[in-house]
Amino acid sequence: MMDAIDARAGVLVLVDYQARLMPAIHDGALALANAMRLARLAALMDVPVFGTEQNPAGLGPNDPALRALCSRTLAKMHFSAMADGLGEWLRPAPRQQSQGGNARSLPRHLQKPAAPPQAARNSVVLAGCEAHVCLLQTALELLEDEFEVWVVTDACSSRTERNRDAAFDRLAGAGAELVTTEMVLFEWLRTAEHPDFKPVQALIK
């Protein structure tokens, strides 16, 4: 059982909301609208937002308004975004600071301090299309790599409702937590005294 969703330890990953794909998706407009709500609050709360695009040469880019809210967008050919480098984005290797020349030969007082380690963000809030293919395979690999995975059910879909629901059944059995957009928004906030509480109310209305 995972704890509450923590914005300070979280990343939002939005999978394949591609303009050519969305018209064929069951309740696609609702899924996209909820993804936009998640991305807008993430931006307010400094939660990193990553997007993915499946075979963008064939399926085109993500919805442009959503794409603009993503700090980075990963083009992929594998159905799982982890196979094409998402894991390196989520857990980047520590940067080696250049000292110029042979740093070890410098007196200690002239050496630059080591860069502080990047704060661990092991909690992934995940939403996207198609739920039973790219979203599912990405989530399963995230779980294998010991990330906490929160799948936002009302921001996910597939071409058919049956495929979407089958994905949710499998994800729950694999250890992902199934949540809704409002659950994420209010757990990120934690309190009505949060400075972003009113903007979140506006997102929901």
Secondary structure, 3 states (H helix, E strand, C coil): CCCCCCHHHEEEEEECCECCCHHHCCCHHHHHHHHHHHHHHHHHCCCCEEEEEECHHHHCCECHHHHHCCCEEEEECCCCHHHHCHHHHHCCCCCCCCCCCCHHHCCHHHCCCCCCCCCCCCEEEEEECCHHHHHHHHHHHHHHCCCEEEEEHHHCCCCCHHHHHHHHHHHHHHCCEEECHHHHHHHHHCCCCCCCHHHHHHHHC
